[in-house]
Structures are given as structure tokens and as C-alpha cells.
Amino acid sequence: MARPRLFFRPALAVFLLGAPLLAGCAPELLRTTQAPALDTTGPVPDVLVVAVSGRCGPPCQAPYDNWDYLSARGTLDAVAQVMTAQGLRTEVAGYASGAPLTWTSRKAPGQQRGYAALLRDMTAVQAAWFSPESRAAGVQPPRLVLLGHSQGSVWLHHFSQTHPELPVALQIDLDGICIAWNLDHGPELAATGLDRPGAPRAADACDLLRVAGRQVRGKDLVWNHVERDLEVQSKRLPSRLSAGGGLLVNYLFELTPNIRPDGSSAGIERFVSAREDHSAVSFPGSDAMGWVLRRTAAIASSWKATGLDQTPAAP
């Protein structure tokens, strides 16, 4: 398949200085998930974990080399294993940061799946497990967990905003940032026609919104049908490194805390990693993911204790 032509802008010069911190910018050992993959034709799982990775940096060429590194480096599996340890049957689905259904990346073998693939899969999930017909047939839908890093959080906050009929039990945000969003995805989003009629556009997912007297971006809004949110932010100051690795100086980091549409922080918890940069927080052995996994284990334990039935929250 011919590779799309790239366009460069001088305004990106400052951004490129910090680009090596963007996830997926160095070669890594690739692996597939060990947890069972999403299968809407099989038994209904107790939990479905959907993950979207973020932007890669030079020498790879984003967005065309973006890849599903949350699956490859074991982060998606780590979240799934927490659920499994609580006795919850768990399936997973991982995606890369991009609008198309699939593409090839020089960072990873095989086809990378993008937002169009996520929408296709979640349409099948909704029909099989969340529709009125499936509920009338006695189907108990799984608890939905959304896991995003960097631009991946932007995709998933937009997804939850535009799909209020799908209750989200837990959303996990690993240093969500909007850098290069329109440059990377604006043209292809305009060409693919993925937006729901009358719903906010994916191309506008990083626009500022007025919420409770202040301006925030969509990636910082935890919508009302999302029950819980765990937010990780990377370090602001130079520091010694953790087991997650990374660089001494962190050039890219999230500063804005997540909030609800009413301005509250109900159901939202935040962890600022003092030792880890933007990329390092996404590795399963990082301080940040250690906190995420401990909190997720406690949340999953409460699901097990109270039963798996869930009533969709009002959007």
C-alpha cells in the first residue's frame, strides 16, 4: 500500500524537541495480548477492556507509524490480569491512534487498527450485549473499561462523549494530551465520515469547552455515564528515574485535572508520577501503572462483591 505523503510545518519545531518522549519512539519487543480477545460471538465476559495507544515520535512518522503499543508492551494485559485475579472473565481489544480502519506501521508487524475499527467493534458489542433486545433475552452486559495513553485518551473521551448509551464502569487516562491532534488526524477524519449525525466531531475533540466557569478540553471531561475515572499525570520537574525508564527531563505532560460536566471531581482519582516522563507512565512496571493497578484491583473487588449487574447511568 502506498504511504501517504507527509506535510511538515515550521510551527512544529518546538514540539519536535520533545518528540522523543512521545510513546512508541524507540524499538521495543513486540508481543500480542495474553488475555482473550474481544469476541461478540462467544460467551459474554464480565469485563471488556478497550485500549487506545497514543502518538509515536521521530524517527517514526506519525500518524502513519502509530501502533498499538499498550498491547505490545503488556499494559493492556496488566489491567486485564487485575480483573482476572478477582475472578472476572475478561476480554480485551487494543487500537492505535488513527482514524482509518487499518494501516501498516514500521514500528510493528501486521495491521494496526484505528478508530474506525474501534467503532465497528463497539457497534457489534452494543448489538450483542447492550441492546434492549439482548437485555430482553437475558444477556448480562460486561463492565466496560477504557484505557488510553496520550492521544489515546482523546479518542476514548470523544468515544464516551458520543456514545452515552454505553455505560463505562472505569476510564483510565495515562497522561492524555492533545498535541498535534488536528495536524495528525484532521484530514483523515474529514475524509472518513466517522462522526455520528448531530454529535460532536472527532476533529474537534481537543477544542476548549466552557465548564463550570472555566475552559477545559474534551479529554479532561469525565462524562456522567462514566462511573469511575483514574487519571495519571507525568512528572513536571527533572528527577531520578523509576523502573518505567524514560528521560530525566520531561518535555510533555498533562496539567489539567479531569472534571465532571458540573465541575465536580466525583468518582475521579488522580496520581502525579514524580519520577516518570510522558512515555514511562504507560509501561506496566511503572510507578504510575502500579497505582492504576492497585486502584483497579480495589474497584474490581467491589464489582465482585456487589454483583456484576450494572444499570446504565443517565448521560
Helices and strands as residue ranges (DSSP letters): G 10-12, H 13-17, G 19-21, E 47-52, H 69-72, H 75-85, E 90-95, E 102-105, E 108-113, H 115-125, I 126-130, H 132-136, E 143-149, H 151-162, E 168-174, H 181-192, G 202-204, E 208-211, E 214-217, G 218-220, E 226-233, E 268-272, G 280-282, H 287-306
